[in-house]
């Protein structure tokens, strides 16, 4: 620090004192003059060390007016508890009654006593803070001890929890093992019965071989032996047939889970131990009685063997004339008429074409291209439910057990099949017709803009621009879709994985009115000869399955219910659903 008066004289001297009244640093020589001059001899001088000690508070307390920087603070307004200069006093505190000059207050105040009083108070505050600090330290020590104790308890309880979890795990394992052993013991019992029968059959076969190897003459005894063996064989065949008819695959539906609530700090085990039995249909081997020949569309459409005709009569006064007749078209694909369903809420006098789609193991939906309505029908309890749309439906694809997607005029409507309500609508800037759903993607036939692949929100991921027109789509498997235009003599098959397409031509027939998936292949109805064909895609064969003989009506809607293994057919004018067993 340098002497400020000397600096003004361009001298460089170190300061040794500071004047409280002049607010200046003084060197030794200037301090001497300062102490003897009449104007400054009563000023208080501090050493530079003392000055440095109080410098922070000196800097924080100004002596100049904050509003008039050139003026010193001269007055105290006790009403406003503030210091001010002479200008501020006149402008802002002229009406204040308790305004005093700072010099007058200083003359009446013993600053040393005041500072000594402040020192005493500060000591008292510091002592209290020291007590508070000590108590806080003690509190922190106690908390540290408490936390250590909690952690120790956690270790103890963790061991208990681990032991409890091990015990619960062992109990669940034992319960699961017991349940599985019960199921396996039943299967083992079933297996032992099959093996016992197999051993008996092998023994009887061995006896038959021995008899055949012996040059034995016919006699009464051997005749009775032959009949006895035949009776046993009949009994064994009946046993196999009954066993196959009641054969179930046991599937485990057991599940183990946990319900963890971190906020409550709780862990809950959840378990489901149950089994389901699903019927397994066996294709039992039987002796061929005669050669069977399949008939294809390229040959004659006459059936190899005509089965007894089923006659469906129209409701009304005229019950003699059959409204529709269907006969078997192939001996290999045995389809038997089961029953019919009359849709009472549909206009039976309408010549409109009706379509049908399976949406569950007991429900179907029926629609026409002219009416703005979907008819849901429960095939178990014969109940009907209508749902009205803004535009007529054109095609339907099943999304899941509760949802279907319906193409309408320039859009797709998603319908909840449980509540019969519209869930959402996806607008498409083109006329929409055929639709299929595969691997979380919709395949939508747009008349002019091609076949679009999109998700259920309408985000298009791929477009087959060359596949245009009013088309029907039929999902065959996880990568193949059949595409057909009504009145054409061909069907295209699109491989969605490779984008390749093959075409099958049907000479002399126009197909289809409607088509449905059938175990990886396809069933379709022709619109010229009123017949149902099975299309074998791998061998490119058309096999006649049903031959319609009615002259006054036409088959139109067709659907194969994979849940019940039933075939649904709809005629065009009278709203019947004809149900066949496969």
C-alpha positions in Angstrom: 0.0 0.0 0.0 1.3 3.5 -0.9 0.8 6.9 0.7 -2.0 8.7 -1.1 -0.8 12.3 -0.5 2.6 11.4 -1.8 1.1 9.8 -4.9 -0.6 13.1 -5.7 3.0 14.7 -5.5 4.3 11.9 -7.8 6.2 10.4 -4.9 6.4 6.7 -4.0 6.3 6.0 -0.2 4.8 3.1 1.7 1.8 3.8 3.8 2.0 3.0 7.5 -1.2 4.5 8.8 -4.8 5.2 7.7 -6.8 8.2 8.7 -10.4 7.3 9.8 -11.7 10.9 9.1 -9.8 11.6 5.8 -10.1 8.0 4.5 -6.5 8.2 3.3 -3.4 6.1 3.6 -0.4 8.0 5.0 3.4 7.4 5.1 5.4 8.0 8.2 6.3 11.6 7.2 2.7 12.5 6.3 1.4 10.9 9.5 3.7 13.2 11.5 2.4 16.3 9.7 -1.2 15.0 10.1 -0.8 14.7 13.9 0.4 18.3 14.4 -1.7 20.3 11.9 -4.5 22.0 13.7 -7.1 20.8 11.2 -6.2 17.1 11.5 -4.5 16.7 14.9 -7.7 15.2 16.4 -8.1 12.7 13.6 -7.9 9.0 14.5 -5.1 7.1 12.8 -5.0 3.3 12.4 -2.1 1.2 11.5 -2.2 -0.4 8.0 -2.6 -3.8 9.7 -5.7 -2.6 11.5 -6.9 -0.9 8.3 -6.6 -4.3 6.4 -8.6 -6.0 9.2 -11.5 -3.6 8.8 -11.2 -3.0 5.1 -14.0 -5.5 4.1 -16.6 -3.7 6.2 -15.3 -0.3 5.1 -15.8 -1.2 1.5 -19.3 -2.5 2.2 -20.3 0.8 3.9 -20.2 3.8 1.6 -20.1 7.5 2.8 -21.5 8.8 -0.5 -25.1 9.1 -1.4 -26.3 6.4 -3.7 -28.5 8.9 -5.6 -26.0 11.7 -5.7 -22.6 10.2 -5.9 -20.8 13.5 -5.5 -22.4 14.2 -2.2 -21.6 12.8 1.3 -24.2 11.3 3.5 -25.0 14.0 6.1 -28.4 13.1 7.6 -30.3 10.3 9.2 -34.1 10.0 8.7 -35.3 7.9 11.6 -38.8 7.6 10.1 -37.5 5.9 7.0 -34.4 4.3 8.8 -32.0 5.6 6.1 -29.1 7.9 5.5 -29.3 10.7 2.9 -27.4 13.7 1.5 -28.6 17.3 1.7 -30.3 17.1 -1.7 -32.2 14.0 -0.8 -33.2 15.7 2.5 -34.8 18.5 0.6 -36.4 16.5 -2.1 -37.5 13.3 -0.3 -37.5 14.0 3.4 -38.7 17.6 3.7 -41.9 16.5 5.5 -40.1 14.1 7.8 -39.9 15.3 11.4 -37.2 13.0 12.7 -34.2 14.0 10.5 -30.9 14.6 12.3 -27.4 15.5 11.1 -25.0 12.6 11.4 -22.4 14.9 13.1 -24.9 15.8 15.8 -25.5 12.2 16.5 -21.8 11.4 16.6 -21.2 14.2 19.1 -23.8 12.7 21.4 -22.6 9.1 21.0 -19.7 7.3 22.6 -18.7 5.2 19.7 -16.2 3.3 21.7 -18.8 2.2 24.2 -21.1 1.3 21.3 -18.4 -0.9 19.7 -17.6 -2.5 23.1 -21.3 -3.3 23.4 -21.3 -4.8 20.0 -18.3 -6.9 20.9 -20.1 -8.3 23.9 -23.2 -9.1 21.9 -21.0 -10.8 19.2 -19.3 -12.9 21.9 -22.7 -14.0 23.1 -23.9 -14.9 19.6 -20.6 -16.7 18.9 -21.0 -18.7 22.1 -24.6 -19.7 21.2 -23.5 -20.7 17.7 -20.7 -22.8 19.3 -23.3 -24.6 21.4 -25.5 -25.2 18.4 -22.5 -26.5 16.4 -21.6 -28.9 19.1 -25.2 -30.1 19.5 -25.3 -30.6 15.7 -22.1 -32.6 15.8 -23.5 -34.8 18.5 -26.7 -35.3 16.5 -24.7 -36.3 13.4 -22.7 -38.8 15.5 -26.0 -40.3 16.9 -27.4 -40.5 13.3 -24.3 -42.3 12.1 -24.7 -44.8 14.9 -28.4 -45.2 14.1 -27.7 -45.7 10.4 -25.0 -48.3 11.2 -27.6 -50.1 13.4 -30.2 -50.0 10.6 -27.7 -51.5 8.2 -26.8 -54.2 10.7 -30.5 -55.0 11.1 -30.9 -55.1 7.3 -28.2 -57.7 7.1 -29.9 -59.8 9.7 -33.3 -59.5 7.9 -31.7 -60.1 4.5 -30.6 -63.4 5.8 -34.1 -64.1 7.0 -35.6 -63.0 3.7 -33.1 -65.2 1.8 -34.0 -68.2 4.0 -37.8 -67.4 3.5 -37.3 -67.1 -0.3 -35.4 -70.4 -0.4 -38.2 -72.0 1.6 -40.9 -70.5 -0.7 -39.0 -71.6 -3.8 -38.7 -75.2 -2.4 -42.4 -75.3 -1.6 -43.3 -74.0 -5.1 -41.0 -76.5 -6.7 -42.5 -79.3 -4.7 -46.0 -78.2 -5.7 -45.0 -78.0 -9.4 -43.3 -81.3 -9.3 -46.3 -82.9 -7.7 -48.7 -81.4 -10.3 -46.4 -82.5 -13.2 -46.0 -85.9 -11.7 -49.8 -86.3 -11.5 -50.1 -85.4 -15.2 -47.2 -87.5 -16.2 -48.5 -90.5 -14.2 -51.7 -90.3 -16.1 -49.9 -90.1 -19.4 -47.7 -93.0 -18.3 -50.8 -95.0 -17.4 -52.1 -94.2 -20.8 -48.8 -95.2 -22.4 -48.7 -98.5 -20.5 -52.2 -99.3 -21.8 -51.0 -98.6 -25.3 -47.9 -100.8 -24.9 -50.0 -103.6 -23.3 -52.3 -103.5 -26.3 -49.3 -103.4 -28.7 -47.8 -106.5 -27.0 -51.1 -108.4 -27.3 -51.4 -107.4 -31.0 -47.8 -108.5 -31.6 -48.5 -111.8 -29.9 -51.7 -112.3 -32.0 -49.8 -111.3 -35.2 -47.1 -113.9 -34.4 -49.8 -116.6 -34.0 -51.3 -115.6 -37.3 -47.9 -115.8 -39.0 -47.4 -119.3 -37.5 -50.8 -120.4 -38.8 -50.1 -119.1 -42.2 -46.7 -120.9 -42.4 -48.4 -124.2 -41.5 -50.1 -126.2 -44.2 -53.2 -126.4 -42.2 -56.5 -127.8 -43.6 -59.7 -126.0 -43.0 -61.7 -127.4 -40.1 -64.1 -126.3 -37.4 -61.5 -125.7 -34.8 -59.4 -123.4 -37.0 -62.6 -121.6 -38.2 -63.4 -120.8 -34.6 -59.8 -119.7 -34.0 -60.1 -117.3 -37.0 -63.3 -115.9 -35.7 -61.9 -115.5 -32.2 -58.9 -113.6 -33.5 -61.1 -111.5 -35.7 -63.3 -110.5 -32.7 -60.1 -109.5 -30.8 -59.0 -107.5 -33.8 -62.3 -105.7 -34.0 -62.1 -105.0 -30.3 -58.5 -103.6 -30.7 -59.6 -101.4 -33.7 -62.4 -100.0 -31.6 -60.0 -99.3 -28.8 -57.7 -97.5 -31.2 -60.5 -95.5 -32.7 -61.9 -94.5 -29.3 -58.4 -93.6 -28.0 -57.7 -91.5 -31.0 -61.1 -89.7 -30.7 -60.5 -88.8 -27.1 -56.7 -88.2 -27.4 -55.6 -85.0 -25.8 -52.3 -83.2 -25.7 -51.6 -82.0 -22.2 -50.2 -78.4 -22.2 -48.7 -76.6 -19.3 -50.2 -73.2 -18.4 -48.1 -72.9 -15.3 -46.6 -69.4 -14.7 -44.4 -68.0 -11.9 -44.1 -64.2 -11.4 -43.2 -61.6 -8.9 -45.0 -58.4 -7.9 -42.4 -56.0 -6.6 -43.4 -52.7 -5.0 -40.3 -50.6 -4.5 -42.1 -47.8 -2.7 -43.6 -50.2 -0.1 -40.6 -52.4 -0.1 -42.7 -55.5 -0.7 -42.1 -58.6 -2.8 -45.0 -60.9 -3.7 -44.7 -64.2 -5.5 -47.5 -65.1 -8.0 -48.0 -68.6 -9.3 -50.5 -70.3 -11.6 -50.4 -74.1 -11.7 -52.8 -75.5 -14.3 -52.9 -77.6 -17.3 -55.0 -77.6 -20.5 -56.0 -80.6 -22.6 -56.3 -79.9 -26.3 -57.8 -82.4 -28.6 -55.4 -83.7 -31.2 -57.0 -85.0 -34.4 -55.3 -88.1 -35.7 -55.4 -89.1 -39.4 -55.7 -92.8 -38.7 -54.3 -95.3 -41.2 -57.0 -97.5 -42.9 -57.0 -100.1 -45.6 -57.6 -98.7 -49.1 -60.9 -100.0 -50.4 -60.6 -98.7 -54.0 -58.5 -96.2 -55.9 -59.8 -92.6 -55.7 -59.2 -90.2 -58.5 -59.2 -86.4 -58.0 -61.0 -84.3 -60.6 -59.5 -81.0 -61.7 -60.9 -78.0 -63.4 -58.9 -78.8 -66.6 -60.9 -82.0 -67.0 -64.6 -82.6 -66.8 -66.5 -80.9 -63.9 -68.8 -83.9 -63.4 -68.3 -85.5 -60.0 -66.8 -89.0 -59.8 -69.5 -90.1 -57.4 -72.6 -88.2 -56.5 -73.6 -88.2 -52.9 -77.2 -87.9 -51.8 -78.4 -84.4 -52.4 -79.2 -82.0 -49.5 -82.1 -79.8 -50.2 -82.5 -76.4 -48.7 -86.0 -75.0 -48.9 -87.1 -71.3 -48.9 -89.1 -70.0 -46.1 -92.6 -69.3 -47.3 -95.6 -71.0 -48.7 -93.8 -72.9 -51.5 -92.0 -75.6 -49.6 -92.0 -78.3 -52.3 -89.5 -76.8 -54.7 -86.0 -76.9 -53.4 -84.4 -73.5 -53.2 -80.9 -74.9 -53.5 -79.2 -78.2 -54.1 -75.6 -79.2 -53.4 -73.9 -82.5 -54.2 -70.4 -83.9 -53.5 -67.9 -83.2 -56.2 -64.9 -85.4 -55.0 -64.6 -88.5 -53.0 -61.4 -87.5 -51.4 -62.6 -84.3 -49.8 -65.7 -85.5 -47.9 -67.8 -82.5 -47.0 -71.1 -83.2 -45.3 -74.0 -80.9 -44.9 -74.6 -80.1 -41.2 -77.2 -77.3 -40.8 -78.3 -73.9 -42.1 -78.7 -70.5 -40.4 -81.4 -68.1 -41.5 -80.4 -64.4 -41.0 -83.7 -63.0 -40.0 -82.6 -59.3 -39.8 -81.4 -59.4 -43.5 -83.7 -58.5 -46.4 -84.5 -61.9 -47.9 -85.9 -60.4 -51.1 -82.7 -58.5 -51.9 -80.6 -59.8 -54.8 -77.4 -58.4 -53.2 -74.3 -60.4 -52.9 -73.4 -61.4 -49.4 -70.0 -62.0 -47.9 -69.0 -63.8 -44.7 -65.9 -63.7 -42.4 -65.1 -65.8 -39.3 -64.0 -63.6 -36.3 -63.9 -66.3 -33.6 -64.8 -69.9 -33.0 -68.4 -69.0 -32.5 -69.0 -65.7 -34.4 -69.1 -64.6 -38.0 -69.8 -61.2 -39.6 -71.9 -60.9 -42.8 -72.0 -57.9 -45.1 -73.0 -56.7 -48.6 -71.4 -54.1 -50.9 -74.5 -52.0 -51.0 -75.6 -51.6 -47.4 -73.9 -49.6 -44.6 -74.2 -52.3 -42.0 -72.3 -55.2 -40.5 -74.3 -58.2 -39.2 -72.6 -60.1 -36.4 -74.0 -63.6 -35.8 -73.2 -66.0 -33.0 -73.4 -69.5 -34.4 -73.8 -71.0 -30.9 -76.8 -69.2 -29.5 -78.1 -67.9 -32.9 -78.1 -64.2 -31.8 -77.7 -61.3 -34.2 -76.2 -57.9 -33.7 -76.1 -55.0 -36.2 -73.5 -52.3 -36.5 -74.0 -49.4 -38.9 -71.2 -47.7 -40.7 -70.8 -44.4 -42.6 -70.1 -46.1 -45.9 -70.8 -49.7 -47.2 -68.1 -52.2 -46.2 -66.1 -53.8 -49.0 -63.8 -56.3 -47.3 -62.8 -57.4 -43.8 -59.5 -58.6 -42.2 -59.3 -60.1 -38.7 -56.7 -58.3 -36.6 -57.1 -60.1 -33.3 -59.8 -61.8 -31.2 -61.4 -58.4 -30.5 -60.7 -56.3 -33.6 -61.4 -56.4 -37.3 -60.4 -53.9 -40.1 -63.0 -53.0 -42.6 -62.3 -51.3 -45.9 -64.8 -48.6 -46.9 -64.9 -45.7 -49.3 -61.3 -44.3 -49.2 -60.6 -45.5 -45.7 -60.2 -48.3 -43.1 -62.5 -48.6 -40.1 -61.3 -50.6 -37.1 -64.2 -52.3 -35.2 -64.3 -53.8 -31.7 -66.1 -57.1 -32.1 -67.0 -57.2 -28.4 -68.5 -53.8 -28.0 -69.6 -53.3 -31.7 -68.1 -49.9 -31.7 -65.7 -48.0 -34.1 -62.2 -47.8 -32.5 -60.4 -45.6 -35.1 -60.5 -44.7 -38.8 -57.5 -44.5 -41.2 -58.1 -42.3 -44.2 -56.6 -43.3 -47.6 -56.6 -41.1 -50.6 -57.9 -43.8 -53.0 -60.8 -46.3 -53.3 -60.1 -49.3 -51.0 -61.3 -52.8 -51.7 -59.5 -56.0 -50.6 -57.7 -56.2 -47.3 -55.5 -58.8 -45.4 -53.6 -58.8 -42.2 -50.2 -60.5 -41.8 -47.4 -60.2 -39.3 -48.7 -56.9 -37.7 -49.1 -55.4 -41.2 -52.2 -54.6 -43.3 -52.2 -55.3 -47.0 -54.7 -52.8 -48.5 -55.9 -52.9 -52.2 -56.1 -49.4 -53.5 -57.8 -49.1 -56.9 -55.4 -46.8 -58.6 -52.4 -46.5 -56.3 -51.5 -50.1 -55.9 -51.3 -52.6 -53.0 -50.1 -50.8 -49.9 -48.4 -52.4 -46.9 -49.0 -50.4 -43.7 -49.3 -50.7 -39.9 -52.6 -50.3 -38.1 -52.0 -46.5 -37.7 -51.8 -46.1 -41.5 -48.0 -45.7 -41.9 -47.2 -47.1 -45.3 -43.9 -49.1 -45.4 -44.2 -50.6 -49.0 -46.3 -50.2 -52.1 -46.8 -52.7 -55.0 -47.7 -50.1 -57.6 -48.5 -52.5 -60.4 -51.2 -54.4 -58.4 -54.2 -52.2 -59.1 -57.9 -52.5 -59.7 -60.8 -53.8 -57.6 -59.3 -56.9 -56.1 -60.0 -59.6 -53.5 -57.2 -60.6 -51.2 -56.9 -64.0 -49.4 -54.2 -64.7 -46.8 -52.8 -68.2 -47.4 -49.9 -68.3 -44.9 -47.3 -66.1 -43.3 -45.8 -65.0 -46.6 -48.3 -65.6 -49.4 -51.5 -63.7 -50.4 -53.9 -64.7 -53.2 -55.1 -61.8 -55.4 -58.1 -62.1 -57.7 -60.2 -59.8 -59.9 -63.8 -60.8 -60.3 -64.6 -62.2 -63.8 -61.0 -63.0 -64.6 -59.7 -66.5 -65.5 -56.7 -66.3 -63.3 -55.4 -65.9 -59.8 -52.1 -64.2 -58.8 -50.1 -65.4 -55.8 -47.9 -62.8 -54.1 -44.9 -63.8 -52.0 -44.6 -60.9 -49.6 -41.0 -61.8 -48.6 -39.5 -61.8 -52.1 -42.2 -59.6 -53.8 -42.4 -62.3 -56.5 -45.7 -63.3 -58.1 -47.0 -66.3 -59.9 -50.2 -66.7 -61.9 -52.5 -69.6 -62.2 -54.9 -69.8 -65.2 -58.3 -71.6 -65.2 -59.4 -72.4 -68.8 -63.1 -72.0 -69.3 -64.0 -70.6 -65.9 -64.4 -67.2 -64.5 -63.3 -66.9 -60.9 -64.0 -66.1 -58.2 -67.1 -64.8 -56.6 -65.3 -65.2 -53.2 -62.4 -67.2 -51.8 -61.1 -68.4 -48.4 -57.9 -69.9 -46.9 -58.0 -73.7 -46.5 -55.1 -75.2 -44.6 -52.4 -73.4 -46.6 -54.4 -73.7 -49.9 -57.6 -72.1 -50.9 -61.3 -72.7 -51.6 -63.1 -70.5 -54.1 -66.5 -70.2 -55.8 -66.8 -69.7 -59.6 -69.4 -67.4 -60.9 -70.1 -69.3 -64.1 -70.8 -72.9 -63.0 -71.7 -72.2 -59.3 -69.1 -74.6 -58.0 -66.6 -74.8 -55.1 -63.0 -75.7 -55.9 -60.0 -76.4 -53.8 -56.9 -74.8 -55.3 -53.7 -76.7 -54.6 -51.0 -74.0 -54.9 -48.0 -76.3 -54.8 -49.2 -78.6 -57.6 -51.3 -76.0 -59.4 -54.4 -78.2 -59.4 -58.1 -77.2 -59.2 -60.1 -79.9 -57.4 -63.9 -79.8 -57.5 -65.2 -80.1 -54.0 -68.9 -79.0 -54.2 -71.2 -78.9 -57.2 -74.1 -76.5 -57.0 -77.2 -77.7 -59.0 -79.6 -74.8 -58.3 -80.6 -72.9 -61.4 -82.3 -70.0 -59.7 -79.7 -69.0 -57.1 -75.9 -68.7 -56.8 -73.3 -69.4 -54.2 -71.4 -66.3 -53.3 -69.9 -65.9 -49.8 -67.5 -68.6 -48.6 -65.5 -69.0 -45.4 -63.6 -71.9 -43.8 -63.7 -71.8 -40.0 -60.4 -73.2 -38.8 -61.6 -73.1 -35.2 -64.5 -75.5 -35.7 -63.2 -77.2 -39.0 -66.5 -76.1 -40.7 -67.2 -74.6 -44.1 -69.7 -71.7 -44.4 -71.4 -71.0 -47.7 -73.9 -68.2 -48.5 -76.3 -68.0 -51.4 -76.9 -64.7 -53.2 -80.6 -63.9 -52.8 -81.9 -65.7 -49.7 -79.8 -65.0 -46.6 -78.9 -68.5 -45.4 -75.6 -69.6 -44.1 -75.1 -73.3 -45.1 -72.7 -75.1 -42.7 -70.7 -78.2 -43.7 -68.5 -80.5 -41.7 -65.1 -81.3 -43.3 
